[in-house]
Amino acid sequence: MRGIVTHKIKIGDSLQKLARLYQVKDWRSIAEINELEPPYIDSVYESTVYRDNPYVACVGDTIVIPSARAYALSNRTEAEIENESYGRDLDLYDDKPVEQIVKGELRGSRDINVVSGIANLAQQLMTLLTVKRGGLLLHPDYGSNLHLYVGNRDSIATRNKIRFEVESCLRSDFRVEDVQDIEVERYDDSYVVTAKIIPIPPHSEFDFEYKLRR
């Protein structure tokens, strides 16, 4: 059986990618239900090429998806839905600093902690910002270019570049619906970036903090 979910178009989205994400057998059914025509989605950041075309979905637009996953989630508990939406993984930061910022579900397994739900999303966003872009084997587009600003003279221009890079990376995660109130401050030998993350449902917004050491 299938249900209907909504999806807000993000940078890098395609109908094929959304079909895999929402367990839709034929990506063309998404195009049909939304009356989309080639190229279907313009997911380029700040592109205006198809902004006035009602048959092409652009970044920020919301489309509907006939999803088997939506029906499956309707029969699960709130905790199970959150874990399904945001995933689970090993706790890479030993409960810090993720748990200090957002309250997620942590389960112990002998001497290994597992982080899940919204805390897992926060942890993976931190990892995304920390890894140098191109440094992960077989994933050349994963990571950020924040390392380029380590050691730069503190200036408005440098802070703006850091802000732009952080926002671009955070928005690239399909579980992030919006990023607001990004601030970059200098403390001692570090830049501290704070932001408000609005994830896809079911969780509400949460505060996010990342420290870039100079």
Stockholm file with secondary structure:
# STOCKHOLM 1.0

chainA/1-214         MRGIVTHKIKIGDSLQKLARLYQVKDWRSIAEINELEPPYIDSVYESTVYRDNPYVACVGDTIVIPSARAYALSNRTEAEIENESYGRDLDLYDDKPVEQIVKGELRGSRDINVVSGIANLAQQLMTLLTVKRGGLLLHPDYGSNLHLYVGNRDSIATRNKIRFEVESCLRSDFRVEDVQDIEVERYDDSYVVTAKIIPIPPHSEFDFEYKLRR
#=GR chainA/1-214 SS CCEEEEEECCTTCCHHHHHHHTTCSCTHHHHHHHTCCTTCEECSTTCCTTTTCTTSEETTCEEEEEEHHHHHHTTSCHHHHHHHHHCEEECTTTTCSHHHHSCCEEEEETTEEEEETHHHHHHHHHHHHHSBTTCSTTCTTCSBSGGGGTTCCCCHHHHHHHHHHHHHHHHTSTTEEEEEEEEEEEETTEEEEEEEEEESTTSCCEEEEEEEEC
#=GC SS_cons         CCEEEEEECCTTCCHHHHHHHTTCSCTHHHHHHHTCCTTCEECSTTCCTTTTCTTSEETTCEEEEEEHHHHHHTTSCHHHHHHHHHCEEECTTTTCSHHHHSCCEEEEETTEEEEETHHHHHHHHHHHHHSBTTCSTTCTTCSBSGGGGTTCCCCHHHHHHHHHHHHHHHHTSTTEEEEEEEEEEEETTEEEEEEEEEESTTSCCEEEEEEEEC
//
